[in-house]
Amino acid sequence: MTGGDDSQREPLALRLLDSLTQGLNVAGSTLILALMVLVGIDVAGRNLFGAPVSGVPELVTLSIVAIVFLQIPAALRADRMTRSEALSDALARRAPRLGRAMLTLFDLIAIAVTWVIVQTTWPIFTRAWERAEFIGAVGDFTAPVWPVKLILVIGGTVLILQFAARIWRRYR
């Protein structure tokens, strides 16, 4: 959030977007906590009872991608994305309009790249849903892959919206 009175003056759509973004971030943090507990139980099971929990490596593999796409919109909104700011800061000081234009160009390119990811993931999601695709070994452990594909589509879409919101906020 932009804080204080400033966030109250923003359009309802942006406030709802920020709430959705925060909800995804909380879901990602909850998934991290669940994975930590699961890995701890798996390690204890291996060492104490010689019986690991089935499917932990598969769940960790799926969850890493989900966590990234659940939390990246919040990282962008909070301006915590890793980037080099030397050029943009220098431009902002010497030529503020050019600096804003460069940041906007960066955001537009990011929207395009993220759109490609979302667009190419959608058919993968629908195929995984329709075919009930899974990860793991039948008889031991299986988990559907469609929830992660759906999270990628949702998180990517919210990321696109956050990039667009950054542009709006930059010029408002």
N, C-alpha and C positions, 0 to 999 in steps of 0.2 A: 504494500500500500504506500501511497505517497505521503500519508500521515495527516493528521489533524483536519482542518477545514478543507484543505486541498482535495482530499479524497471524496468529500461530500459534494463538491462541485462537479465532479466527473459524471458523465452520463451513466445511467443505470446499467447499460450494456457493459461498460468497462468494469463497473463494480461487481457485476455478476461474473464476468470473465475472471476477475481477480479472486473471487470466492471459489469458483470452479478450480482455478489454478492451485489455490491453497488446499482444496480438498484432495486433488491429485497428489500434491506433495505429502500430505498426511498419509494417504494410502501407500505411497512409496516408502515412507519412514516406517509404517506398520509392517510392510513386507520385509524390510531390512531386519526389524526386531524379530519377526517370525522366523526368518532364515537363521539368525543368530541362535535362537533357541533350538531350532531343528538341528543345526550343525553341532551344537553342544550336546544334545541328546545322542546324536550319531556317534560322536567321539567317545562319550561315556559308554554307550552300548558296545562299541568296538573294544575299548580297553577293559571294561569291567566284566562284560558278559560274553565277549567274543561274537557279538551279534550286532552288526551295524543296522541302521534303519535303511530299508530299501528305498531307492529313488532319490536319495539326498543329492547326489551329483547332478541328476537330471533336473531336479527342482531348482538347484542353484543356477544351472545354465539358463533355464527359462527365466528365472527371476531377475537376473542381472539386466537383461534387455528391458524387462518390464519396469524395473526401478528407474533406469535412465529416462525412459519416456514418461514415467509418472512425475519425475522431479525436474526435468529440464525446463518446463515452462516457468516454474517458480524460480529457478536459478536465473533465467533471463529477466523475469519481472523484478527480481531483487538486484539486478545488475551485477550478478556474480559469475557471469560466463567468463571463462578464461580467454584473454585476448591481449594483444599488445596495444597499449594506448599512446605510445610515444608520438606517432604521426597524428592521430586524431586530437590529442591534447594540444599539440603544437599548432595544428590548423585551427582549433577552437579559439586559441588565444590570438592568433594573427589574422585569421579570416573566419570569423564565426559562421557566416553563411556557407562558406565552402566546407567547413568542418561538419555542419549539420547535413549538408548535401552528401558528403562522403559517408556519414553514419547511416543516412537514409538509403543510400545505394547498397551498403552492406546489409541492411535489414531486408531490402527487396531481393537481393541475391539469396539470403538465408530463407526467405519465404519460398522462392523458386526451388531451392534444393530440398527443403522440407516437403514441399508439395510433391516433388518427384518421389520421395520416400513414401509418403502417404498414398499416393496414387498407385504405386507399384505394390504396396503391401495389401491394399484392399482385395485384389483378386486372390492373393495368397491366403488372406483371412477367410474369404468365402469358400475357397477350396478346402481349407482345413476344417471349417465348420461342416460343410456338406459331406465330406468323406470321413469325418470323425478321426482325423489324423492325431497321432499321439507320439510321445517320446517314451522310451523305456522298452522293457521286454515283457511280452505277454506271459502271464503266469508268475511274474515276479513283481513288476511295478510298471504301471502306465499312467501317463498324465496327458490330457488333451493340450494341444498347442494353440488352439484358436483363442483362448483368453489373452495370451501374450500378443498375438497378432492384432487383436482388437485394441488392446492397450496401446500398441504402437500407433494405430490409426487415430485413436482418441488423443493421445499425448501429442502426436505430431500436429493434429488439427488445432489443438489448444496452443501449441508453440507458434504456429502460423498466426493465430489471432493475437498472441502476445507481441509478436514482431510488428504486426499492423498497429496495435495499440501504442507501441513505442514510437512509431512514426507519428501517430495522431498526437501523442503527448508532447513530442518534440516541437510541433508546430502550433499547438493550441494557443 
